[in-house]
Amino acid sequence: VKIAVLVSGRGSNLQAIIDSIEKGYIKNAAINVVISNKANAYALERARNYGISAVFLNPDEYDRAGYDREILNILKQHNTDLLLLAGYFRILGNEIIGIYRNRVLNIHPSLLPAFKGLHAQKQAFEYGVKVAGCTVHFVDEGLDSGPIILQKCVPVLPEDTEETLTARILEQEHIIYPEAVKLFTEGKLKIEGRNVVARI
Ligand code: GRF
């Protein structure tokens, strides 16, 4: 399975997936290219450290459709089977989603369908929930709305700040994202309407 990853920043989830491939937890898969919409994304450096092709695509040089067409070109060049969004802070165009239907995954730092969109951990913290978490889901045309693959919850503790809660959630992201990728690459995910059944 040939994987492409879209990123915008730090890339700790990218790193978790790289590590899982290196360790042999995810087998028969390779990350062939990492694409960023930010020139200084640390995720690009992480990719280069492993000899993975790292591409900065400057949004200022394209219109919206042109930008996504360029992403598509790169995905095709690398014969991409699976596209991962890992801290990619830009809307992915419907054309790519259509062509890669049920082959695009995203990690979101909340228990969806609660707290969609940006700053999900802050939203959860300010709402005062007592349980928070993260979700890996298939990407469809809506905002954080595709079929859910895996979720993990964490407690919100009385002494928590937004930062400590965010860190506790991130730790679980690094576990469930590789797990979902492993299930996908082993062909174990079956989508039945909104419901994703993992045949383990
Ligand atoms: C993660 O919290 C992820 O859930 C969200 O953006 C953050 C990206 O972190 N979509 P990183 O770049 O993977 O370290």
Residues whose N, C-alpha, C, O or C-beta is under 5 A from the ligand:
A	BS01	GRF	G9 R10 G11 S12 N13 L14 A86 G87 I107 H108 P109
